Amino acid sequence: MTGPRVVTLDLAGITGKAALMDRAARALALPDWFGRNWDALADSLSDPTVWPPDTDGRGLLVVVTGWREYADTRPDEWAVALEVFTQASEREPLLTVALALG
C-alpha cells in the first residue's frame, strides 16, 4: 500500500482570508459550490466526495507551506484556519493537514 496523496497549499504572499480561500480552491481543486468561507472550507475538507479516496483507499495529506506571513499578519484569521484544519482532520480519518515549518 502506498502513502496518501499529497497536495501542497502554499500560502506564501497571502495576507487575507479572500486570498486564502482562492488559493485553497485552486490548490485543492474544490468544487464550484465552494463558498469561500470558513464553513465551506471545513465542509469541503471533510467531505470525501470532494476528494474521494482512490481505489487503494489512500487518503489526502494537505501540506500547508508559506503560512507564517499570514499567521503574523492576520493572527485571528489564522487561528480560525487552524481550527478549520483541525476539525476537518478529526472528522475525516483519511485527511491529514500538516504545517511545513521550513
VEXMIZA-24334 format. One line per 4 residues: number of its first residue (from 1); their letters; for each residue x, y, z of C-alpha. Coordinates in pm, whole numbers, plus 50000, padded with zeros to 5 digits. Layout:
# VEXMIZA-24334
NUM	a	X Y Z ~ ...
# end
This chain:
# VEXMIZA-24334
1	mtgp	50000 50000 50000 ~ 50129 50346 49915 ~ 50102 50661 50121 ~ 49838 50929 50094
5	rvvt	49801 51163 49801 ~ 49984 51484 49881 ~ 49861 51831 49794 ~ 50056 52145 49878
9	ldla	49862 52451 49989 ~ 50118 52729 49951 ~ 50012 53041 50140 ~ 50320 53249 50052
13	gitg	50212 53606 49989 ~ 49864 53551 50134 ~ 49766 53827 50376 ~ 49387 53796 50388
17	kaal	49102 53550 50406 ~ 48975 53605 50049 ~ 49316 53528 49902 ~ 49350 53221 50126
21	mdra	49013 53091 50007 ~ 49106 53146 49642 ~ 49440 52971 49688 ~ 49272 52680 49871
25	aral	49010 52646 49597 ~ 49281 52617 49331 ~ 49527 52400 49522 ~ 49266 52156 49648
29	alpd	49056 52163 49329 ~ 48747 52244 49533 ~ 48409 52226 49358 ~ 48227 52523 49207
33	wfgr	47987 52527 49501 ~ 48273 52610 49740 ~ 48151 52928 49908 ~ 48493 53072 50000
37	nwda	48416 53099 50369 ~ 48534 52908 50676 ~ 48230 52679 50695 ~ 48256 52592 50325
41	lads	48627 52518 50363 ~ 48559 52291 50660 ~ 48280 52113 50472 ~ 48496 52069 50162
45	lsdp	48794 51936 50355 ~ 48591 51683 50548 ~ 48376 51566 50255 ~ 48530 51260 50089
49	tvwp	48302 51310 49788 ~ 48503 51625 49714 ~ 48828 51424 49708 ~ 48725 51057 49712
53	pdtd	48979 50801 49826 ~ 49135 50627 49529 ~ 49099 50257 49463 ~ 49387 50184 49704
57	grgl	49198 50365 49983 ~ 49464 50633 50010 ~ 49365 50946 50193 ~ 49478 51302 50142
61	lvvv	49770 51484 50301 ~ 49748 51861 50271 ~ 50085 52024 50339 ~ 50045 52393 50419
65	tgwr	50357 52592 50331 ~ 50439 52962 50342 ~ 50184 53023 50618 ~ 50390 53233 50862
69	eyad	50329 53570 50692 ~ 49954 53510 50700 ~ 49971 53395 51062 ~ 50167 53706 51160
73	trpd	49957 53948 50954 ~ 49615 53806 51045 ~ 49653 53612 51371 ~ 49277 53597 51438
77	ewav	49205 53460 51090 ~ 49497 53218 51119 ~ 49352 53087 51445 ~ 49024 53017 51263
81	alev	49212 52849 50976 ~ 49393 52623 51222 ~ 49063 52533 51386 ~ 48910 52451 51046
85	ftqa	49207 52233 50951 ~ 49200 52058 51289 ~ 48827 51991 51289 ~ 48829 51865 50930
89	sere	49114 51626 51013 ~ 48927 51499 51318 ~ 48603 51442 51121 ~ 48761 51272 50822
93	pllt	49011 51000 50913 ~ 49156 50991 50561 ~ 49256 51360 50579 ~ 49575 51489 50734
97	vala	49676 51854 50737 ~ 50040 51930 50813 ~ 50212 52266 50856 ~ 50555 52284 50696
101	lg	50795 52459 50931 ~ 51087 52510 50698
# end
